Amino acid sequence: QVRLVESGGGLVQPGGSLRLSCAASGSAFSYNDMGWYRQAPGKERAFVAVITSIRSTNYADSVKGRFTISRDNAKNTVYLQMNSLKPDDTAVYYCNARRRTNQAYNYWGQGTQVTVSS
């Protein structure tokens, strides 16, 4: 069983920055592909960014150039640095852990609220 705990959300003005963290329990964190997703009110959950076990990254077009995903395997933690935030970035942000070698390995955190508003 894997437990994911997100933190770092909050209220920020447009143009501001936040850094989200996701701490994972369990073993072999370095084998995980770690992702961030978000769900805005009235919308479906959507992909934001992913960093694989070999540290390749991919981003949704809407956040490219503004968000950066990174990981610290020694701390079992993945981060999402969010810059130049826009009101459209307002959502609950969720952390996800997967392994391509095991489709059943698919875990979610409880989410952290990010609100971008003046």
HELIX and SHEET records of a PDB file:
HELIX    1   1 PHE A   29  TYR A   31  5                                   3    
HELIX    2   2 ASN A   73  LYS A   75  5                                   3    
HELIX    3   3 PRO A   87  ASP A   89  5                                   3    
SHEET    1   A 4 LEU A   4  SER A   7  0                                        
SHEET    2   A 4 LEU A  18  ALA A  24 -1                                        
SHEET    3   A 4 THR A  77  MET A  82 -1                                        
SHEET    4   A 4 PHE A  67  ASP A  72 -1                                        
SHEET    1   B 6 GLY A  10  VAL A  12  0                                        
SHEET    2   B 6 THR A 112  VAL A 116  1                                        
SHEET    3   B 6 ALA A  91  ARG A  99 -1                                        
SHEET    4   B 6 ASP A  33  GLN A  39 -1                                        
SHEET    5   B 6 ALA A  46  ILE A  51 -1                                        
SHEET    6   B 6 THR A  57  TYR A  59 -1                                        
SHEET    1   C 4 GLY A  10  VAL A  12  0                                        
SHEET    2   C 4 THR A 112  VAL A 116  1                                        
SHEET    3   C 4 ALA A  91  ARG A  99 -1                                        
SHEET    4   C 4 ASN A 102  TRP A 108 -1                                        
END                                                                             
